[in-house]
Amino acid sequence: MDAPDVASVAKNAYGICAECIVRKRTVYGIVAADGRRYIWKQAAFGDTDERLQALARALEAYDRADVRAAAPLPKRDGRMLAECKDGNRGYLQPWLPGRHVQTASRDERLRAIAAVAKVQRAVQAAGYPEHRTLRRGSLYGKLRVKANAIAKLWPQAARELSQFAPFAVEAQARAERTIALYRANLEQTRSQWRQRATLCHRDLAPHNVLIDGDGNIALIDFDHAGYDDMYADPVQFISHTLFLNELRVPEYQEMWEVYAEHAALRRNELAILLGLAQWPDIWVRALAEWGKAEAEERHHAVAKVQYAVACERRRSELNKAVLAKLRLEA
């Protein structure tokens, strides 16, 4: 697929005359003759007209929170997916203004985590739109699959990564403990599940969060979005923030408190959320990357594992400190 193909699809399927097309990693940016801007995305696995239409309708709830979303746009015939000459399918979405959030900035990371809470509650206030169509697994299932995968991978990695063996045992125990506590909570709160279910992004890394010159937040790339436990998104975003920055206790605590405030969480709910925050996600991701690395890339992968261990030890210390300061027990 190339720029002329994108221009042809934009014209024929959407009635958009492309003035300029820019290749941006895995997507194409389109500047139309009237000055409007769009992104062409290749369809992900599982994308259908039904799913994309449902996603576009559900993301309308974001307007209630004054947060923009890069929602799929319909073609002239009302459907979503368009096909290129080479057979690849994709769709248009708005090219939103702004740049990626810089998590080193206190203001930006707090604006981002507050926006996450606001859109989650906005979707609930809108009546859980399209919840039947937008179901894509669960946080519990995702954690269980990752824990099983790492348990199988570590024996293969143990010889080359023997210096990390003590931490590997600790991390696996922490993962299993987090899952067990979370499962127990799910069983206890089954009747109130609707209070925590919402449309989650489920891939909430900082590169999927934009901020414009006025400090307005926007979310992009909803390939993995679906209804899930609302705690999935803040846990993921704050874990990425921890990976990218050496947060101190007050900074780490502030992120959880800002989310809790805008999500209207009670103290016991914040305790559950902080329990999930102990999930060793950075270690899991680093070990998985090591497993996929080619032989000549292994030394880089080992360095990432070493950094992940340092991050996870810092996470453990931060969590303990925050729980103590807030007088909570996860």
Solvent accessible surface area in square Angstrom, and as a share of the most:
residue,aa,sasa,rsa
1,M,68,0.30
2,D,69,0.36
3,A,38,0.30
4,P,93,0.58
5,D,24,0.12
6,V,1,0.00
7,A,32,0.25
8,S,30,0.19
9,V,11,0.06
10,A,0,0.00
11,K,111,0.47
12,N,101,0.52
13,A,20,0.16
14,Y,22,0.08
15,G,38,0.36
16,I,24,0.12
17,C,72,0.43
18,A,29,0.22
19,E,125,0.56
20,C,62,0.37
21,I,40,0.20
22,V,63,0.36
23,R,147,0.54
24,K,79,0.33
25,R,217,0.79
26,T,116,0.67
27,V,25,0.14
28,Y,19,0.07
29,G,0,0.00
30,I,0,0.00
31,V,40,0.23
32,A,6,0.04
33,A,64,0.50
34,D,103,0.53
35,G,50,0.48
36,R,159,0.58
37,R,96,0.35
38,Y,26,0.10
39,I,14,0.07
40,W,5,0.02
41,K,13,0.06
42,Q,100,0.44
43,A,27,0.21
44,A,36,0.28
45,F,199,0.83
46,G,38,0.37
47,D,9,0.04
48,T,66,0.39
49,D,21,0.11
50,E,115,0.52
51,R,16,0.06
52,L,2,0.01
53,Q,46,0.20
54,A,1,0.00
55,L,4,0.02
56,A,18,0.14
57,R,118,0.43
58,A,0,0.00
59,L,6,0.03
60,E,115,0.51
61,A,7,0.05
62,Y,4,0.02
63,D,107,0.55
64,R,156,0.57
65,A,16,0.12
66,D,126,0.65
67,V,7,0.04
68,R,130,0.47
69,A,18,0.14
70,A,3,0.02
71,A,19,0.15
72,P,5,0.03
73,L,52,0.26
74,P,72,0.45
75,K,34,0.14
76,R,169,0.62
77,D,96,0.50
78,G,39,0.37
79,R,126,0.46
80,M,9,0.04
81,L,13,0.06
82,A,5,0.04
83,E,113,0.51
84,C,7,0.04
85,K,170,0.72
86,D,74,0.38
87,G,39,0.38
88,N,51,0.26
89,R,105,0.38
90,G,0,0.00
91,Y,8,0.03
92,L,1,0.01
93,Q,8,0.04
94,P,28,0.18
95,W,49,0.17
96,L,8,0.04
97,P,65,0.41
98,G,46,0.44
99,R,122,0.45
100,H,88,0.39
101,V,5,0.03
102,Q,97,0.43
103,T,7,0.04
104,A,79,0.61
105,S,36,0.23
106,R,138,0.50
107,D,76,0.39
108,E,17,0.08
109,R,9,0.03
110,L,21,0.11
111,R,103,0.38
112,A,0,0.00
113,I,0,0.00
114,A,9,0.07
115,A,6,0.05
116,V,3,0.01
117,A,0,0.00
118,K,85,0.36
119,V,4,0.02
120,Q,1,0.00
121,R,65,0.24
122,A,8,0.06
123,V,0,0.00
124,Q,24,0.11
125,A,72,0.56
126,A,37,0.29
127,G,43,0.41
128,Y,25,0.09
129,P,31,0.20
130,E,50,0.22
131,H,44,0.20
132,R,186,0.68
133,T,47,0.27
134,L,0,0.00
135,R,160,0.58
136,R,63,0.23
137,G,63,0.61
138,S,48,0.31
139,L,14,0.07
140,Y,54,0.20
141,G,28,0.27
142,K,67,0.29
143,L,10,0.05
144,R,66,0.24
145,V,100,0.58
146,K,53,0.22
147,A,2,0.01
148,N,67,0.34
149,A,51,0.40
150,I,9,0.04
151,A,48,0.37
152,K,149,0.63
153,L,31,0.15
154,W,41,0.14
155,P,92,0.58
156,Q,131,0.58
157,A,0,0.00
158,A,33,0.26
159,R,227,0.83
160,E,79,0.36
161,L,0,0.00
162,S,70,0.45
163,Q,112,0.50
164,F,19,0.08
165,A,37,0.28
166,P,97,0.61
167,F,1,0.01
168,A,7,0.05
169,V,105,0.61
170,E,79,0.35
171,A,1,0.01
172,Q,45,0.20
173,A,51,0.40
174,R,10,0.04
175,A,4,0.03
176,E,65,0.29
177,R,124,0.45
178,T,7,0.04
179,I,4,0.02
180,A,61,0.47
181,L,90,0.45
182,Y,7,0.03
183,R,133,0.49
184,A,41,0.32
185,N,16,0.08
186,L,36,0.18
187,E,92,0.41
188,Q,142,0.63
189,T,31,0.18
190,R,166,0.61
191,S,100,0.65
192,Q,83,0.37
193,W,94,0.33
194,R,136,0.49
195,Q,93,0.41
196,R,16,0.06
197,A,13,0.10
198,T,0,0.00
199,L,3,0.01
200,C,1,0.00
201,H,1,0.01
202,R,35,0.13
203,D,44,0.23
204,L,0,0.00
205,A,3,0.02
206,P,13,0.08
207,H,98,0.44
208,N,2,0.01
209,V,0,0.00
210,L,14,0.07
211,I,10,0.05
212,D,37,0.19
213,G,88,0.85
214,D,118,0.61
215,G,12,0.12
216,N,79,0.40
217,I,11,0.06
218,A,7,0.05
219,L,3,0.02
220,I,29,0.15
221,D,41,0.21
222,F,8,0.04
223,D,37,0.19
224,H,98,0.44
225,A,0,0.00
226,G,0,0.00
227,Y,20,0.07
228,D,6,0.03
229,D,0,0.00
230,M,0,0.00
231,Y,0,0.00
232,A,11,0.08
233,D,4,0.02
234,P,0,0.00
235,V,20,0.11
236,Q,35,0.16
237,F,0,0.00
238,I,2,0.01
239,S,2,0.01
240,H,28,0.13
241,T,0,0.00
242,L,0,0.00
243,F,67,0.28
244,L,99,0.49
245,N,23,0.12
246,E,143,0.64
247,L,9,0.04
248,R,163,0.60
249,V,37,0.21
250,P,87,0.55
251,E,35,0.16
252,Y,1,0.00
253,Q,28,0.13
254,E,39,0.18
255,M,0,0.00
256,W,3,0.01
257,E,68,0.30
258,V,25,0.14
259,Y,0,0.00
260,A,10,0.08
261,E,126,0.56
262,H,66,0.29
263,A,0,0.00
264,A,75,0.58
265,L,23,0.12
266,R,147,0.54
267,R,135,0.49
268,N,87,0.45
269,E,19,0.08
270,L,17,0.08
271,A,11,0.08
272,I,36,0.18
273,L,0,0.00
274,L,0,0.00
275,G,11,0.11
276,L,5,0.03
277,A,2,0.02
278,Q,41,0.18
279,W,8,0.03
280,P,1,0.01
281,D,16,0.08
282,I,4,0.02
283,W,4,0.02
284,V,8,0.05
285,R,65,0.24
286,A,8,0.07
287,L,0,0.00
288,A,34,0.27
289,E,78,0.35
290,W,9,0.03
291,G,32,0.31
292,K,166,0.70
293,A,18,0.14
294,E,107,0.48
295,A,88,0.69
296,E,128,0.57
297,E,84,0.38
298,R,61,0.22
299,H,117,0.52
300,H,111,0.49
301,A,7,0.06
302,V,33,0.19
303,A,58,0.45
304,K,111,0.47
305,V,0,0.00
306,Q,113,0.50
307,Y,91,0.35
308,A,0,0.00
309,V,7,0.04
310,A,51,0.40
311,C,0,0.00
312,E,0,0.00
313,R,122,0.44
314,R,43,0.16
315,R,5,0.02
316,S,27,0.18
317,E,117,0.52
318,L,8,0.04
319,N,1,0.01
320,K,142,0.60
321,A,30,0.23
322,V,0,0.00
323,L,23,0.12
324,A,72,0.56
325,K,126,0.53
326,L,27,0.13
327,R,215,0.78
328,L,26,0.13
329,E,157,0.71
330,A,46,0.35
